[in-house]
Amino acid sequence: MNRRPHLPHRRQVLRAAGVSLALPFLPSAVRRGFAAEQPVAAAKRLVVLSLGYGVTSESWFPDRSSVGPDYVLPAGLAPLQRHRQRFSIIQGLSHKHSNEAHWGSTFYLTGANRYAGGGMFSNTVSMDQVAAETLGKETRFSSLQFTSRDVVESGHGPGLSLAWDRQGKPLAGLDTPVAAYARLFGDEGASQQERAEMLADQRSILDVVLSDAKSFERRLSAHDRRKLDEYFQSIRGIEVRLAKEKEWLGRPKPKPGLAEPGETLAGEQEMRLMYDIIVAALRTDSTRVITYRQPLDSLLRSMEIDMKAHDMSHYDPGPKLDASRRRDLKQSDMLAALLDSLERTPDADGTTLLDNTVVVMGSNIRSSHHLDNCPTLVAGGGAGILQGRHTVLAAKQTPLCNLWLTLLQGLGADVTSFGDSTATIPEIIA
């Protein structure tokens, strides 16, 4: 009896003569009828893009009386016209603990109360890291954090990226296209045996540290034991990352189909290339969770706008308002190009990356020092959100964390609350 050849799982590897080679996804094999034997489901993905100091309130938001699918697209979003059926705008979201208008990236994905630790700065886990606990199990990188070298000088607030771990500690970000490309697709710079030895050394050090710490745990006060528990949780996070690196040891990095970037890119060129790298990372299934803390000052310089992003955000009629509106148009244009790329990239099941990726662009600052009505655009089909609509929430101060909870559940995370959430947002769920 003739048997159809077995289609390897997309994570299958070939092993011969001590060499491991990961098989790529083979869409032609699926089309020829093997899918029934080994169905391939498209993965869900999350991309979050921050807007730093917010937007131009008067021209970025649709009119509040123009809701539903027939809303009038505002001038600030005009470049997105061709995608209007693939994204939605939501008004009425805010963080109740927001009280610092210069920290537009610090609490954007956490919604934390900065004073929860008493007189000390405090933060909590960001929603992307919660998503990564579900979506990142099968990928080389559980999540990737992109940022830019100018985010500190342009006043995004404390933090190394948009991401914060379970202990509320900042996660470092890849701050240039060169660094992002090298991490995703570059040569490891050491042999497999050398990297295995380095991983073993790191694990040995962790074992010693944990043993020493536990030896005096019982002698500590209750407060110090809590601090030590936080330390142990951080160590466990490192152990998870080391285990994942060991798991992927010997599996070659994918070819991105993207030229290696140069060192001198900044502003718009840097952002456009970072967007290309985001698409390449998703297309190769290197990760399914990406955040990007985008540059501001360098973006303005690349647009030949001679002012700081902070000054521009305090706009009034004149050059500052003109600059703010030009910034909105440029960011909308770049987002449209990103959505173009996601839409024309096929996914494992014959759909597109955009069908299976939720893309969020926004900030917890509206503009200037206004912390209400956080600008929020949600695109793509990854989290089951109604698209092509403008929604104005009945409660003007709906927690932004309600949106994060809605997206997390839509992405498959087993969570019933997040941050200061009170519920999901049923009116935006498809």
C-alpha positions in Angstrom: 0.0 0.0 0.0 1.3 3.4 -0.9 1.7 5.8 2.0 1.9 9.5 1.8 5.2 10.8 3.0 5.2 12.1 6.5 5.3 15.9 6.7 7.7 17.0 9.6 6.4 19.4 12.2 7.7 22.9 11.4 10.0 22.6 14.5 11.4 19.2 13.3 15.2 19.1 12.8 17.4 17.0 10.6 20.4 15.4 12.4 23.3 13.8 10.7 27.0 13.6 11.4 26.5 15.7 14.6 24.9 18.6 12.7 21.4 19.9 13.4 19.4 21.9 10.8 16.0 23.3 11.5 13.5 22.7 8.7 11.7 25.7 7.3 8.0 25.9 6.9 7.1 24.3 3.5 3.8 25.8 2.3 3.9 23.8 -1.0 3.8 20.6 1.0 0.7 21.8 2.9 -1.0 22.8 -0.4 -0.4 19.3 -1.8 -2.6 17.7 0.9 -0.3 17.0 3.8 -2.1 19.5 5.9 -4.7 17.0 6.8 -2.0 14.7 8.2 -0.1 17.5 10.0 -2.2 20.6 10.2 -0.3 23.9 10.7 -2.0 26.6 12.7 -0.9 30.2 12.4 0.5 31.6 15.6 -0.8 34.7 17.3 1.5 37.7 17.6 1.8 41.0 19.4 3.6 44.2 18.3 3.4 47.4 20.4 4.7 50.8 19.1 4.9 53.7 21.5 4.2 57.3 20.6 6.2 58.8 23.4 4.8 62.3 23.9 1.5 61.5 22.4 -0.2 63.1 19.4 -1.8 66.3 18.1 -5.2 66.0 19.9 -7.1 68.2 17.4 -6.2 66.3 14.3 -5.3 62.7 15.4 -8.6 61.7 17.0 -11.8 61.2 15.0 -14.7 63.4 16.0 -16.4 61.9 19.1 -19.8 62.0 17.5 -18.6 60.1 14.4 -18.4 56.5 15.7 -18.7 53.0 14.3 -17.5 51.9 10.8 -18.5 55.1 9.0 -16.5 57.5 11.1 -14.5 60.3 9.3 -10.8 59.5 9.3 -9.0 62.4 10.8 -6.2 64.3 9.0 -3.5 62.9 11.3 -4.3 59.4 10.2 -4.9 60.1 6.5 -1.9 57.9 5.3 -3.7 54.9 6.8 -6.8 55.3 4.6 -6.0 52.2 2.6 -6.0 50.1 5.8 -9.0 51.6 7.5 -10.8 48.3 7.5 -7.8 46.7 9.3 -7.5 49.0 12.3 -9.7 50.7 14.9 -9.4 53.8 17.1 -10.5 53.7 20.7 -11.2 56.8 22.8 -11.7 57.1 26.5 -8.8 55.1 27.9 -6.5 56.3 30.7 -4.2 55.1 33.5 -5.7 56.2 36.9 -2.2 56.4 38.4 -0.7 58.5 35.7 0.6 61.8 37.2 3.8 62.4 35.3 3.5 63.7 31.8 7.2 63.2 31.0 7.0 59.4 31.5 5.1 58.4 28.4 6.8 55.0 28.1 7.5 54.0 31.7 4.0 52.9 32.7 2.4 52.6 29.3 2.2 48.8 29.3 2.0 48.4 33.1 -0.5 50.9 34.4 1.4 50.8 37.7 1.3 53.2 40.6 4.8 54.7 40.8 4.4 55.3 44.5 3.2 51.8 45.4 6.6 51.2 47.0 6.2 54.1 49.4 8.7 56.8 48.7 10.6 54.7 46.2 10.0 54.3 42.4 7.9 51.3 41.7 6.6 49.5 38.6 5.1 46.1 37.7 5.1 43.6 34.9 4.3 44.9 31.4 1.5 43.3 29.3 3.9 42.2 26.6 5.8 40.1 29.1 2.6 38.5 30.2 1.8 37.8 26.6 5.3 36.3 26.1 4.7 33.8 28.8 2.1 32.2 26.5 3.3 33.2 23.0 7.0 32.8 23.6 7.2 29.1 24.5 8.1 27.8 21.0 10.3 30.6 19.6 14.0 31.3 19.9 13.2 34.6 21.7 10.3 34.8 24.1 10.0 38.5 23.3 12.1 41.2 21.8 12.5 44.8 23.0 13.5 47.5 20.5 14.3 51.0 21.5 16.5 53.9 20.3 19.5 55.7 21.7 17.7 59.0 21.8 14.7 57.9 24.1 16.5 59.0 27.3 17.4 62.4 26.1 14.0 63.0 24.6 12.3 62.4 27.9 10.3 59.1 27.6 10.9 58.5 31.3 12.7 55.8 33.3 13.1 52.4 31.7 15.4 50.7 29.1 12.5 49.8 26.8 8.7 49.4 27.0 9.1 46.1 28.8 9.2 45.4 32.6 9.6 42.0 34.2 7.5 40.3 36.9 9.5 42.2 39.6 8.9 45.5 37.9 12.5 45.7 36.7 13.3 47.3 33.3 14.3 45.0 30.4 17.0 46.2 28.2 16.2 47.0 24.5 18.1 46.6 21.3 18.8 50.3 20.5 19.9 50.3 16.8 19.0 48.3 13.7 22.5 46.9 13.8 22.0 45.5 17.3 18.5 44.2 16.4 19.7 42.5 13.2 22.7 41.0 14.9 20.6 39.5 17.7 18.1 38.0 15.4 20.1 36.9 12.4 23.8 37.5 13.1 26.7 35.1 13.6 26.9 34.0 17.3 30.7 34.7 17.3 31.6 31.4 19.0 31.4 27.8 18.2 28.6 25.6 19.5 30.9 23.9 22.0 32.1 27.3 23.3 28.6 28.6 23.7 27.6 25.4 25.5 30.5 25.9 27.9 29.5 29.5 28.5 25.9 28.5 29.3 27.2 25.8 31.7 29.4 28.3 33.4 26.5 30.8 33.8 24.3 28.0 35.3 27.1 27.0 37.7 27.4 30.6 38.9 23.6 30.8 39.5 23.7 27.5 41.5 26.4 28.9 43.8 24.6 32.2 44.2 21.3 30.5 45.1 23.0 28.2 47.5 24.7 31.0 49.3 21.5 33.1 49.5 19.4 30.3 50.9 21.9 29.6 53.6 21.1 32.8 55.5 17.4 33.2 54.4 16.0 32.0 57.8 18.0 34.7 59.6 16.3 37.6 57.8 13.5 39.8 58.8 10.1 39.5 57.0 10.9 42.6 54.9 14.3 41.2 53.9 12.8 37.8 53.1 10.3 39.5 50.7 13.3 41.3 49.0 15.1 38.0 48.8 12.1 36.3 47.3 12.1 39.0 44.6 15.8 38.2 44.0 15.0 34.5 43.7 12.3 35.3 41.2 14.8 37.3 39.1 17.2 34.3 39.3 14.4 32.0 38.1 13.8 34.3 35.2 17.5 34.1 34.3 17.3 30.3 34.6 14.4 30.2 32.1 16.3 32.3 29.6 19.4 30.1 30.0 17.3 27.0 29.5 15.8 28.5 26.3 19.3 29.4 25.0 20.4 25.8 25.6 17.3 24.5 23.9 18.1 26.5 20.7 21.8 25.8 20.8 22.9 24.3 17.5 19.8 25.4 15.6 20.9 27.9 12.9 19.5 31.3 12.9 17.1 32.0 9.9 18.0 34.0 6.8 16.0 37.2 7.0 15.9 38.1 3.3 17.0 41.6 4.5 20.4 43.3 4.0 22.5 43.9 7.1 22.0 47.5 8.2 24.6 50.2 8.3 25.8 52.1 11.4 24.7 55.6 10.5 20.9 55.3 10.3 18.9 57.7 12.5 15.4 59.0 12.8 13.0 58.1 10.0 15.5 55.7 8.3 16.2 54.0 11.6 12.5 53.5 12.3 11.6 52.2 8.8 14.4 49.7 9.0 13.3 48.6 12.5 9.9 48.0 11.1 11.4 45.8 8.4 13.3 43.9 11.1 10.0 43.5 13.0 8.4 41.9 9.9 11.5 39.7 9.4 11.4 38.6 13.0 7.7 37.6 12.8 8.1 36.0 9.3 10.9 33.7 10.5 9.0 33.0 13.7 12.0 34.1 15.7 9.6 35.7 18.2 5.9 36.5 18.5 6.1 39.4 20.9 7.8 42.7 20.0 7.8 46.2 21.6 9.4 49.3 20.1 10.1 52.4 22.2 10.5 54.7 19.2 12.8 57.7 18.8 11.4 61.2 18.9 14.2 63.8 18.7 16.1 62.0 16.0 12.8 61.6 14.0 12.2 65.3 14.1 15.8 66.0 13.0 15.5 63.6 10.1 12.4 65.6 9.1 14.4 68.8 9.3 12.4 70.0 12.2 14.6 72.0 14.5 13.0 71.5 17.9 13.0 69.0 20.8 10.1 66.6 21.0 9.3 67.8 24.5 8.9 71.4 23.3 6.8 70.3 20.3 4.4 68.4 22.6 3.6 71.8 24.3 2.2 73.1 21.0 0.2 76.2 20.3 -0.7 77.7 16.9 2.5 78.2 15.0 5.7 76.2 14.3 5.1 73.7 17.2 1.7 72.8 16.1 2.9 72.4 12.5 5.7 70.2 13.7 3.3 68.1 15.8 1.0 67.5 12.8 3.9 66.7 10.5 5.1 64.1 13.1 1.7 62.5 13.2 1.6 62.2 9.4 5.1 60.7 9.3 4.3 58.1 12.0 1.0 57.2 10.3 2.8 56.9 7.0 5.4 54.5 8.5 2.6 52.5 10.2 0.8 52.1 6.9 4.0 50.8 5.3 4.4 48.3 8.2 0.8 47.1 7.8 1.5 46.8 4.0 4.4 44.5 4.7 2.5 42.4 7.2 -0.5 42.1 4.8 1.6 40.9 1.9 3.6 38.3 4.0 2.0 34.9 3.9 1.6 32.9 7.2 1.8 29.2 7.8 -1.9 28.5 7.1 -2.2 30.6 4.0 -3.5 33.7 5.8 -1.2 36.7 6.3 0.9 38.0 9.2 -1.5 40.9 9.6 -4.4 38.4 9.9 -2.7 36.9 12.9 -0.8 39.8 14.5 -2.3 42.6 16.7 -0.4 45.8 16.3 -0.9 48.6 18.9 0.3 52.1 18.4 -0.3 54.6 21.2 0.8 56.3 24.4 -0.4 57.0 27.9 0.1 60.7 27.2 -2.5 62.4 24.9 -0.4 65.6 24.4 1.5 68.1 26.4 0.6 67.3 30.1 -2.8 65.7 29.3 -3.0 62.2 30.6 -6.6 61.4 29.7 -7.9 59.8 26.5 -4.7 57.9 25.7 -4.2 57.8 21.9 -4.9 54.2 21.0 -4.9 52.5 17.5 -5.3 48.7 17.3 -4.7 47.0 14.0 -4.6 43.4 12.7 -6.5 40.2 13.5 -4.3 38.6 16.1 -6.4 39.3 19.2 -10.0 39.1 17.8 -10.6 42.8 17.9 -13.3 44.5 15.7 -11.6 46.4 13.0 -12.6 49.3 10.8 -14.3 51.2 13.6 -14.1 54.2 15.9 -15.2 53.5 19.5 -15.8 56.1 22.1 -16.2 54.3 25.5 -19.1 55.3 27.7 -16.8 55.7 30.7 -14.3 58.4 29.8 -11.8 57.1 32.3 -11.9 53.4 31.3 -8.6 51.9 32.5 -6.1 51.4 29.7 -5.4 48.1 31.4 -8.9 47.0 30.4 -7.6 47.1 26.8 -4.5 45.2 27.8 -6.6 42.5 29.5 -8.8 42.2 26.4 -5.8 41.8 24.1 -4.1 39.3 26.4 -7.2 37.1 26.5 -7.6 37.5 22.8 -4.0 36.3 22.3 -4.7 33.2 24.4 -3.2 34.2 27.8 -4.9 32.6 30.8 -5.5 35.8 32.8 -8.5 37.3 34.5 -7.0 40.7 35.4 -4.1 42.9 34.6 -2.8 46.0 36.4 -5.8 48.2 37.4 -8.2 46.5 35.0 -11.8 46.3 36.0 -13.1 44.2 33.0 -12.5 43.5 29.4 -14.0 45.8 26.7 -16.8 43.7 25.1 -17.8 46.4 22.5 -14.4 46.0 20.7 -14.4 42.2 20.6 -15.3 40.6 17.3 
